Amino acid sequence: MCMILQEQSKLLSYLGLLPFIFSCILIWIIPSLAIYILVGFIAYSLLIYIFLTGSWWGFAYSSGNSLYIPILLFFSPFLIFIPSIFMEQLIKDNFNLLQNYNLIPSSLVALICSYEIGHFYELRKIKLNSEYMNLRFQLTFSVRICHLLMIAFIFM
């Protein structure tokens, strides 16, 4: 029974990766819909990240650890987003780029940084089996690549 649950968890994890991958493919195939694909990608990414922080919160609570770090991780996309806005404005002002993509690069940067910070938190604070941690690494790595592809699309 436990093996079936592990396989189902693995399958659901990889299925959760599909919208990231399909968005990256779709944006390059149909660039006329880029703004909609980017907004959908960011919304989905934020939902997945919020789901992850909920699980980290649960792990911290069940192990008796402080809840402050998972709560801080929950807000990290927003905390990183604010300085990213200023960087994006600097790029716009100096290079006259990104006229149609207001705040999208900042959102993508905030999300990719949040996934990285969350992955380091998992490695350091959550003690899970190596198979799960390997799966999390593969998923986080794939999500990171998808975010970078979206950023690359904007600057092409």
Secondary structure in CASP SS format (residue, H / E / C, confidence):
PFRMAT SS
TARGET T0000
AUTHOR 0000-0000-0000
METHOD secondary structure of the structure
MODEL  1
M C 1.00
C H 1.00
M H 1.00
I H 1.00
L H 1.00
Q H 1.00
E H 1.00
Q H 1.00
S H 1.00
K H 1.00
L H 1.00
L H 1.00
S H 1.00
Y H 1.00
L H 1.00
G H 1.00
L H 1.00
L H 1.00
P H 1.00
F H 1.00
I H 1.00
F H 1.00
S H 1.00
C H 1.00
I H 1.00
L H 1.00
I H 1.00
W H 1.00
I H 1.00
I C 1.00
P H 1.00
S H 1.00
L H 1.00
A H 1.00
I H 1.00
Y H 1.00
I H 1.00
L H 1.00
V H 1.00
G H 1.00
F H 1.00
I H 1.00
A H 1.00
Y H 1.00
S H 1.00
L H 1.00
L H 1.00
I H 1.00
Y H 1.00
I H 1.00
F H 1.00
L H 1.00
T H 1.00
G H 1.00
S H 1.00
W H 1.00
W H 1.00
G H 1.00
F H 1.00
A H 1.00
Y H 1.00
S H 1.00
S C 1.00
G C 1.00
N C 1.00
S C 1.00
L C 1.00
Y H 1.00
I H 1.00
P H 1.00
I H 1.00
L H 1.00
L H 1.00
F H 1.00
F H 1.00
S H 1.00
P H 1.00
F H 1.00
L H 1.00
I H 1.00
F H 1.00
I H 1.00
P H 1.00
S H 1.00
I H 1.00
F H 1.00
M H 1.00
E H 1.00
Q H 1.00
L H 1.00
I H 1.00
K H 1.00
D H 1.00
N H 1.00
F H 1.00
N C 1.00
L C 1.00
L C 1.00
Q C 1.00
N C 1.00
Y C 1.00
N C 1.00
L C 1.00
I H 1.00
P H 1.00
S H 1.00
S H 1.00
L H 1.00
V H 1.00
A H 1.00
L H 1.00
I H 1.00
C H 1.00
S H 1.00
Y H 1.00
E H 1.00
I H 1.00
G H 1.00
H H 1.00
F H 1.00
Y H 1.00
E H 1.00
L H 1.00
R H 1.00
K H 1.00
I C 1.00
K C 1.00
L C 1.00
N C 1.00
S H 1.00
E H 1.00
Y H 1.00
M H 1.00
N H 1.00
L H 1.00
R H 1.00
F H 1.00
Q H 1.00
L H 1.00
T H 1.00
F H 1.00
S H 1.00
V H 1.00
R H 1.00
I H 1.00
C H 1.00
H H 1.00
L H 1.00
L H 1.00
M H 1.00
I H 1.00
A H 1.00
F H 1.00
I H 1.00
F H 1.00
M C 1.00
END
